Amino acid sequence: MPLFYTITYQPGGQTEKFYGTAGRRYRVAGDDLIDLHSHPVWCFRCGKVTEGERIESVRELDEKIKNLERLAGEIRAEARAEGRFTHDEPADHVQQSDLAHLGQRRRWRVARQSPPRCLSCGSTHIEELRLDAPFSCLTSGTIHLSLIGIYDPTSESREIFSAEGELLA
């Protein structure tokens, strides 16, 4: 589920709500799709806060894979000990599915050449906004980002992007 934020501009104290978008995907390896992760960025071309790609490092993905493999192993060991392990529906089937998705995401990330892009205009001249660090720019002053929570959107984006982050449809 996407996150939503409050953006505060200083000086002046003007605030606005910023809602992330769900449903965007990358087209990878033929017609396979993987989720596009996004977060608030300052886009220098747009001259405003907008959404940009959040591209995990290979190291981050490797850490997620390692942790999920460890969890899957613990679940299998517990299921065997309790006598409820079957080959038809392994106890760790959810983790195995997640591992397959992470493996596909890792393969995409290794091949990815382009830096993150603004999802509004496609520019790579963006700056990630961080919760713990105000961002200063000449046109808008200092921007503070505060996380409010998650929300369940009433609709999702249907946008499809290339593996390099270019809007396809």
C-alpha positions in Angstrom: 0.0 0.0 0.0 1.2 3.5 -0.8 2.3 6.0 1.8 1.1 9.5 2.4 3.0 12.5 3.7 2.8 16.1 4.8 5.2 18.5 3.0 6.1 21.7 4.8 7.7 24.6 3.0 9.9 27.0 5.1 10.0 29.9 5.5 6.3 30.4 5.5 5.0 27.1 6.9 2.7 26.2 4.0 1.8 22.6 4.0 0.4 20.1 1.6 -0.5 16.5 1.6 1.3 14.2 -0.7 -0.1 10.8 -1.6 2.0 8.0 -3.2 0.6 6.0 -6.1 0.1 2.2 -6.3 -0.1 0.0 -9.3 2.8 1.2 -11.5 4.9 -1.6 -13.0 8.0 -2.2 -15.0 7.9 -4.5 -18.0 10.9 -6.9 -17.8 12.0 -10.0 -19.6 9.3 -10.3 -22.3 5.9 -9.5 -20.9 6.7 -10.1 -17.2 5.8 -7.2 -14.9 7.4 -6.2 -11.5 6.2 -3.5 -9.1 7.7 0.0 -9.5 8.5 1.4 -6.1 8.3 5.2 -5.7 8.8 7.9 -3.2 8.7 11.7 -3.0 11.4 13.5 -4.9 12.2 17.1 -5.9 12.3 17.2 -9.7 14.5 20.0 -11.0 12.8 19.9 -14.4 9.2 20.0 -12.9 10.3 22.5 -10.2 8.2 20.7 -7.6 7.8 17.8 -5.3 6.6 14.8 -7.3 7.0 11.0 -7.3 10.3 9.4 -8.4 11.5 5.9 -8.7 12.9 4.2 -5.6 15.5 1.7 -6.9 17.0 -0.6 -4.3 20.6 -1.4 -4.5 21.7 -5.0 -5.3 23.0 -5.2 -1.7 19.6 -4.3 -0.3 17.9 -6.9 -2.4 20.6 -9.5 -1.4 19.9 -8.7 2.2 16.1 -9.2 1.7 16.7 -12.5 -0.1 19.0 -13.7 2.7 16.5 -12.8 5.4 13.6 -14.4 3.6 15.6 -17.6 2.9 16.4 -17.8 6.6 12.8 -17.4 7.5 11.7 -20.0 4.9 14.2 -22.4 6.4 12.9 -21.8 9.9 9.3 -22.3 8.8 10.2 -25.6 7.0 12.1 -26.9 10.1 9.2 -26.1 12.3 6.7 -27.7 10.0 8.9 -30.9 9.8 9.2 -31.0 13.6 5.4 -30.7 13.9 4.8 -33.3 11.1 2.9 -30.9 8.8 5.4 -30.6 5.9 4.0 -31.7 2.6 5.4 -31.4 -1.0 2.0 -30.5 -2.3 1.8 -27.4 -0.2 5.1 -26.6 1.6 4.7 -24.6 4.8 7.0 -21.9 3.3 5.1 -21.5 0.0 4.4 -17.8 0.6 8.1 -17.1 1.3 9.1 -19.1 -1.8 6.8 -17.0 -4.0 8.3 -13.9 -2.4 11.8 -15.2 -3.1 10.9 -15.8 -6.8 9.7 -12.1 -7.0 12.8 -10.8 -5.3 15.0 -12.9 -7.6 13.3 -11.4 -10.6 13.7 -7.9 -9.1 17.4 -8.5 -8.4 17.9 -9.6 -12.1 16.2 -6.5 -13.2 18.3 -4.3 -10.9 21.6 -5.8 -12.0 20.7 -5.0 -15.6 19.3 -1.5 -14.9 21.6 1.2 -16.3 19.6 4.4 -15.8 19.5 6.4 -12.6 16.1 6.9 -10.9 13.6 9.1 -12.9 10.8 11.5 -12.1 7.6 9.7 -12.8 5.9 12.9 -14.1 8.4 14.0 -16.7 11.0 11.2 -17.0 14.0 13.4 -15.9 16.9 11.9 -14.0 17.7 15.3 -12.4 15.9 14.5 -9.2 16.7 14.6 -5.5 15.2 12.0 -3.1 13.3 13.7 -0.2 14.2 12.0 3.1 12.2 12.0 6.3 15.3 12.8 8.5 16.8 15.5 6.3 15.3 18.8 5.1 15.9 19.6 1.5 16.8 23.2 0.4 16.2 24.5 -3.0 16.3 28.1 -4.4 12.7 28.2 -5.7 10.8 26.7 -2.7 13.1 27.3 0.3 13.5 24.4 2.7 11.2 21.4 2.3 10.4 19.1 5.3 8.8 15.7 4.6 6.8 14.0 7.4 5.3 10.5 7.1 1.6 10.4 8.0 0.9 6.7 7.3 -0.4 4.3 4.7 -3.6 4.4 2.9 -5.8 2.1 0.7 -6.2 3.9 -2.6 -9.6 3.7 -4.3 -7.9 3.2 -7.6 -4.4 2.2 -8.9 -2.3 3.6 -11.6 -2.1 1.4 -14.7 1.1 2.9 -16.0 3.7 0.6 -17.4 7.4 1.6 -17.6 10.3 0.1 -19.4 13.0 -1.7 -17.4 15.0 1.6 -17.6 12.0 3.7 -16.2 10.6 5.2 -19.4 6.8 5.4 -19.6 5.4 2.9 -22.1 1.6 3.0 -21.5 
